[in-house]
Amino acid sequence: MGLSAHAWIVALCLVLFPCKALAGGDPPQFILQWGSNGAGEGQFSGPHGIEVDADGNVYVVDTGNNRIQKFTSDGMFLMTWGSLGAGDGQFNHPHGVGIGPKGNLYVSETGNNRVQKFTSDGVFVTKWGSFGDGDGQFRHNHGLAVDSNGNVFVADRNQNRVQKFTSDGTFIMAWGSTGTGDGEFSGTNGVAVDVQDNVFVGDSSPRIQKFTNNGVFITSWGSAGVGDGQFNFPRGLSADELGNVYVADRNLHRMQKFTGVGAFLTKWGSFGSKEGQFNFPYAVRASGDGFVYVADSSNHRVQKFRVTPCPADLDGSGVVDVPDLIALLVAWGTDPAGPPDFDGDGSVAVPDLLLLLANWGPCP
């Protein structure tokens, strides 16, 4: 089977050059938005968290209204639950949200210093946490993420640590202390878990730190500033199915996208209320099907973007097929700047092949 000239060009570009378009360097495309300031269905008061389930439903942490709202992927209102209080199913300044492998929803509550677990339809399951500095206690807990085994990671912000729990709230471990060294924090904000169950933590230093699932430091990136890869309060984090990391750079009113090892890919957004602009974005969530949702807090809305129509479409033909497979195989074992090293681990190997095959066929 011969290799076409087009495929050869793509393969050489991937191996030898930092091809921006192929590496996911193009800013995402605005798709739609929904929400306005208020307490009615589909309205928000400073949303601080967002999550997407396996069916594409979108859950928004409506922080100022102390509730969770559930929508379709196109912003159609489905249901809501919650009110101000400390009872089961009530909230006091909810922040982070995550979905477990069985579809259960976990919500991190700052005001009640706890985590609550619900079914996807808002039925209360269990809760854990209280104010304090012991195991399983919190002081201003912010972000939350869940790994493939159902373990829950909570950013315990004012104690400069991350705590790890089982899916029913049993304490497993914690890591972190005050400082700017590796594995130290100056206010833990957002937390995310990638497809390999690595843990990413947003630190007010400001920077992003990457750890193994058990808290072993891997790498970090970022500094204070307005340049590419710099931050001013990195608040929300999310990892997509290819291992890329999205950061809601709150005080700079923008999103930034990186590989899983911190290489800058692209950015988008500026201060404002127009399409693609932001006013203190608090949370970002990659949905796993080529889209990213942003909780645009002070604009009291959700914005949806298309990151790329098909991440594994290396030659831009609109279909993931043989030329894309050949391009990946030609780059096998190398460390290109972007795809086909989809998971960002520094080499093109079996996980990247599996991700390409999982996207086989016409792009959505």
C-alpha positions in Angstrom: 0.0 0.0 0.0 1.6 3.3 -1.1 1.7 6.5 0.9 0.1 9.4 -0.9 1.9 12.7 -1.3 -0.7 14.4 0.9 -0.1 11.8 3.7 3.7 12.2 3.4 3.4 16.0 3.8 1.2 15.6 6.8 3.5 13.0 8.4 6.6 15.1 7.8 4.9 18.2 9.2 3.9 16.3 12.3 7.3 14.9 12.9 9.5 17.8 12.0 7.5 21.0 12.6 5.2 22.5 15.2 2.2 22.6 12.9 -0.2 24.9 14.6 -3.5 23.7 13.0 -2.7 20.1 13.3 -1.5 20.5 16.9 -4.8 22.0 18.1 -3.5 25.5 18.0 -6.5 27.1 16.3 -8.8 29.0 18.7 -12.1 27.1 19.2 -15.3 28.1 17.3 -18.1 29.6 19.2 -21.3 27.5 18.9 -23.9 28.8 21.2 -24.7 30.4 24.6 -27.5 30.3 27.2 -28.4 32.0 30.4 -28.9 35.4 31.9 -28.9 37.0 35.4 -31.8 35.7 37.5 -33.3 32.9 39.5 -35.7 31.4 36.9 -35.2 28.2 34.9 -32.1 28.6 32.7 -31.0 31.8 34.5 -27.9 32.0 36.7 -26.3 34.0 39.5 -22.6 33.7 39.1 -22.1 30.0 38.0 -18.9 28.6 39.4 -18.9 25.0 38.2 -19.8 22.9 35.1 -19.8 19.3 34.2 -20.9 17.1 31.2 -22.1 13.5 31.5 -21.7 10.6 29.1 -25.0 11.5 27.4 -23.9 15.1 26.8 -26.1 16.6 29.5 -24.7 19.7 31.1 -24.8 20.4 34.8 -24.2 23.9 36.0 -23.4 24.9 39.6 -25.6 28.0 40.0 -23.6 29.3 42.9 -25.5 32.4 43.8 -28.8 30.6 43.6 -27.4 27.6 45.6 -28.7 25.0 43.2 -27.7 22.7 40.3 -29.3 23.1 36.9 -29.3 20.4 34.3 -29.5 21.0 30.5 -29.2 19.3 27.2 -26.0 19.9 25.2 -27.9 22.6 23.3 -28.9 24.5 26.5 -32.4 23.2 26.8 -33.5 23.2 30.5 -34.2 19.8 32.0 -34.4 20.1 35.8 -33.0 21.8 38.9 -32.4 21.0 42.5 -31.1 22.7 45.7 -31.8 25.7 47.9 -29.9 27.6 50.6 -29.3 25.6 53.7 -27.3 22.8 55.3 -29.7 19.9 54.9 -29.3 17.0 52.5 -29.7 18.4 49.0 -29.3 22.0 50.1 -26.3 24.1 49.4 -24.3 27.0 50.7 -22.1 28.5 48.0 -21.4 25.4 45.9 -18.3 25.5 43.7 -16.8 22.4 42.1 -18.6 19.5 40.4 -17.6 16.1 39.0 -19.2 13.0 37.6 -18.2 9.5 38.5 -18.0 6.5 36.2 -21.5 5.4 37.3 -23.0 8.8 36.5 -23.3 10.1 40.0 -22.7 13.8 40.6 -20.4 15.2 43.3 -20.7 18.8 44.4 -18.1 20.7 46.5 -19.7 23.2 48.9 -17.6 26.0 50.2 -20.1 27.4 52.7 -20.9 24.0 54.3 -17.3 22.7 54.0 -18.5 19.4 52.6 -19.1 17.2 49.5 -22.5 15.9 48.5 -23.2 13.0 46.1 -26.3 12.7 44.0 -27.8 10.6 41.2 -27.9 12.2 37.8 -31.5 13.2 38.5 -30.6 15.0 41.7 -31.5 12.4 44.3 -29.4 12.7 47.4 -27.0 9.8 48.0 -24.5 10.7 50.7 -22.3 13.5 52.0 -19.1 14.0 53.9 -16.9 16.7 55.3 -17.0 19.5 58.0 -15.0 22.6 58.9 -11.5 21.8 60.2 -8.0 20.7 59.2 -8.2 17.0 59.9 -8.6 14.2 57.3 -11.8 14.6 55.5 -12.3 18.2 56.8 -12.1 21.3 54.7 -11.4 25.0 54.8 -13.0 26.7 51.8 -13.0 23.7 49.4 -13.2 24.7 45.7 -12.6 22.4 42.7 -13.5 18.7 42.5 -12.8 15.9 40.0 -13.4 12.2 39.8 -11.1 9.5 38.3 -12.0 6.4 36.3 -12.3 4.3 39.5 -14.7 6.8 41.1 -12.2 8.3 43.5 -13.0 11.9 44.3 -10.3 14.7 44.5 -11.1 17.9 46.3 -9.1 21.1 46.2 -9.0 22.1 49.9 -8.1 25.7 49.1 -7.3 27.4 52.4 -5.3 24.4 53.6 -3.2 24.3 50.5 -3.8 20.6 49.8 -5.7 18.1 47.7 -7.7 15.4 49.4 -8.6 12.0 47.8 -11.6 10.0 48.8 -13.4 6.8 47.7 -16.7 7.3 45.8 -18.6 7.1 49.1 -16.4 9.6 50.9 -14.0 7.4 52.8 -10.7 9.4 53.2 -7.7 7.9 51.3 -5.0 10.4 51.4 -4.0 14.1 51.1 -1.0 15.9 49.8 0.3 19.5 49.7 1.5 22.2 52.1 2.0 26.0 51.9 4.8 27.1 49.6 5.9 27.4 46.0 8.0 24.3 45.7 7.0 21.1 43.8 3.9 19.7 45.4 3.3 22.8 47.5 0.5 25.2 47.0 -0.6 28.8 47.5 -4.3 28.2 47.4 -5.6 25.2 45.5 -8.4 26.2 43.1 -9.3 23.9 40.3 -8.6 20.2 39.9 -8.9 17.9 36.9 -8.2 14.2 36.1 -7.1 13.1 32.6 -7.7 9.8 30.8 -4.7 8.2 32.5 -5.9 9.3 35.9 -3.2 11.9 36.4 -4.3 14.8 38.5 -3.9 18.5 37.6 -4.2 21.3 40.2 -4.5 25.0 39.7 -2.5 26.9 42.1 -2.8 30.7 42.9 1.1 31.0 42.7 -0.1 31.1 39.7 0.7 27.8 38.0 -0.6 24.3 37.1 0.9 21.3 38.7 0.6 17.7 37.5 0.7 14.7 39.8 0.2 10.9 39.6 -3.1 9.6 41.0 -1.4 9.2 44.4 0.0 12.7 44.6 3.5 12.2 43.3 4.7 15.4 41.6 5.3 15.1 37.8 5.7 18.6 36.4 4.4 22.2 36.6 4.1 25.2 34.3 3.0 28.8 34.5 3.9 32.1 36.1 2.3 35.5 36.8 1.7 37.5 33.7 -0.4 38.0 30.6 1.6 36.1 28.1 1.0 32.6 26.6 1.3 30.1 29.4 1.1 32.7 32.1 -1.9 33.2 34.5 -3.7 35.5 36.8 -5.8 33.2 39.0 -6.1 29.9 37.1 -9.5 28.9 38.5 -11.1 26.0 36.5 -9.4 23.0 34.9 -10.5 20.3 32.5 -8.7 17.5 30.5 -10.1 16.2 27.3 -10.0 12.7 25.8 -6.6 13.4 24.1 -5.0 14.5 27.4 -5.0 18.3 26.6 -5.6 20.6 29.5 -7.9 23.6 29.5 -7.5 26.4 32.0 -10.0 29.1 32.9 -7.7 32.0 33.4 -10.3 33.9 35.5 -8.8 37.4 36.0 -7.5 37.6 32.4 -11.0 36.7 31.1 -9.7 34.0 28.8 -9.2 30.3 28.2 -5.8 28.6 27.6 -5.2 25.2 26.2 -2.0 23.0 26.8 -0.8 19.6 26.2 -0.7 17.2 29.1 2.9 18.3 29.9 2.3 22.0 29.7 3.2 23.0 26.1 1.0 26.0 25.1 -1.4 25.3 22.3 -3.9 28.1 22.0 -5.9 30.7 23.9 -9.2 32.5 23.3 -11.3 35.2 24.9 -11.1 38.8 26.2 -13.1 40.9 28.6 -16.7 41.5 27.5 -20.1 40.1 27.0 -20.1 39.3 23.3 -19.8 35.8 21.9 -16.4 34.3 22.8 -15.7 37.0 25.4 -15.8 36.4 29.2 -16.3 38.2 32.5 -14.5 36.2 35.2 -14.9 32.7 33.8 -14.8 30.2 36.7 -15.0 26.8 35.1 -14.3 25.0 31.9 -15.3 21.4 30.9 -14.3 19.4 27.9 -17.1 17.1 27.0 -15.2 14.3 25.2 -16.9 14.8 21.8 -14.9 17.8 20.5 -16.7 20.5 22.5 -15.8 22.7 25.5 -18.3 24.4 27.9 -17.4 27.5 29.9 -19.2 28.8 33.0 -18.9 32.6 32.3 -19.6 33.6 35.8 -20.2 37.4 35.8 -22.0 37.2 32.5 -24.3 34.7 34.1 -24.2 32.3 31.2 -22.7 29.2 29.7 -20.8 29.3 26.4 -20.2 26.3 24.2 -17.2 26.0 21.8 -16.1 23.5 19.2 -12.5 22.7 19.9 -12.0 20.7 16.8 -14.5 18.7 14.7 -12.4 15.6 15.0 -9.1 15.6 16.9 -7.8 12.5 15.1 -8.4 13.9 11.6 -4.7 14.5 11.0 -5.0 15.4 7.3 -8.1 17.6 7.6 -10.2 15.4 5.2 -13.2 15.3 7.4 -12.8 11.5 7.9 -10.5 9.5 10.2 -9.3 6.8 7.9 -6.2 5.1 6.4 -4.1 8.3 5.6 -4.5 9.4 9.3 -3.4 5.9 10.4 -0.4 6.0 8.2 0.6 9.4 9.4 0.5 8.2 13.0 2.5 5.1 12.2 5.2 7.2 10.4 5.5 9.2 13.5 5.6 6.1 15.8 8.1 6.5 18.7 8.8 10.2 18.1 7.9 13.2 20.3 6.0 15.6 18.0 4.7 19.0 19.1 1.1 17.9 19.0 -1.0 15.1 17.3 -0.4 12.3 16.8 0.9 12.3 20.4 -2.7 12.6 21.5 -2.2 11.9 25.1 0.8 14.2 25.5 3.1 11.6 27.1 6.1 12.5 24.9 5.9 9.7 22.4 3.6 8.2 19.8 2.6 4.8 21.0 -0.2 2.3 21.6 -2.5 4.7 23.5 -2.4 7.2 20.6 -3.2 4.4 18.2 -6.2 3.4 20.3 -7.5 7.0 20.4 -7.2 7.3 16.7 -9.1 4.0 16.1 -11.8 5.1 18.6 -12.5 8.1 16.3 -12.5 6.1 13.1 -15.0 7.3 10.5 -16.6 10.6 9.5 -16.0 13.5 11.8 -19.1 14.9 13.7 
